[in-house]
Amino acid sequence: MNKLIKNATVVTMDADDRIIENGYIAIKDDRITYVGEELPADFVAQVILDGRHKVVMPGLVNAHTHTPMVLLRSYADDLPLQEWLFDKIFPIEDELTAEDVYWGSTLAVMEMIASGITCFADMYYFMDEVAKVIHKTGIRADLSRGLQCFDTEFDPMQDVRLLENEQLFKDWDGEGNGRIKVRLGPHSLYTCVPGYLQACAGLAEKLNIGMHIHVAETLKESQECFEKYGKTPVQHLYDLGIFKANTLAAHCVHVSEEDMDILKQNNVNVVYNPGSNLKLGSGITPIGSMMDKGLNIALGTDGCASNNNGNMFEEMHLAAIVSKGVYKDPTLVKAGEVLKMATVNGAAALNLSQETGMIQPGMKADLIMVNMDKPHLYPLHDVASSLVYSAQAADVETVLVDGQILMDKGEFKTIDYQEVIYHLKKISDRLFKR
Ligand code: NI
């Protein structure tokens, strides 16, 4: 089916960073076939989307989250990290069923679509259920089974979690017209013994897949790593071979100059999660230094228990202002750089540079339409600035992934809102009202 978007301000995010006024975008099935100022003469569209007063930009890439954690939204806040995690979060997570994860993930996907996210990297368990959600809702995702192991005597061939992650790869990688990708998800160095991390590195090499891991999120993690292994978290993970795989490293808050050099030399992708890091009091990722070193920095929301939303517009705003305040330098982290983090850099981090993150012919039609006809968006002197500093998630009106319309004028096309809320209430009553 052919679709045409007309009369839009198109923020391409392509190599030339083009912004096209009164632009046209032609879409054939799942891919963009034309972007420019002229209406393609021979193009007949079955669906026409009017872009007047709208910015059309690549869909946002949320490069680190745990979607089913929406079930824990607003349940335990304003607590020290250890108490929050061990006394509040883990006991509820022990109760979760596959069905809970299915509906939790669906709610998270609905929230993400509504705020313009078209692709995300997810780490949790019952990931088969999440894969079903991706397949059904039409969004794009990179999935990993959260892996942990505290047993130094373990046998990697018998480890249920590792086997599940491998099976997830065999069952789902490339499914949904390539919308679903799978990588390994060793949770962190403090939940995985060194031998286990080595086994993960070996399996990633065997399957030729990427890795998704939390790195140097808190000072405690870094201090304990140094006490136990005499190294920084980054050095420790490097020595265990983790970075041989295409790695998505969430957080990287407590890193040294040398650590950043190691990350750069190994092409590790850093995922900056300012909302989560601020809320949990973890600190601030030194993205200014990382950008100077040429590291690829993507943006993520992290799970909903630590954010508490899946809103990349909020994350972009935070990413742009936090470093300015902390380092007392208003020139740090510019609006255009933040837009890149949320689009092209995210796509690159997920190994999807040839597919998504830009609006140009040949790319997948993963794009969003943002309504700029709102009081808080006039006057429009600088589109990037307006998107990062002024626009809100609720300004997103229309969302396409793989050429399919998932939301139009705020209405979900692949998800039944009432059905999801019905299940959410039932699950929430069971988990929390005992
Ligand atoms: Ni996380």
Residues whose N, C-alpha, C, O or C-beta is under 5 A from the ligand:
A	BS01	NI	D302 G303
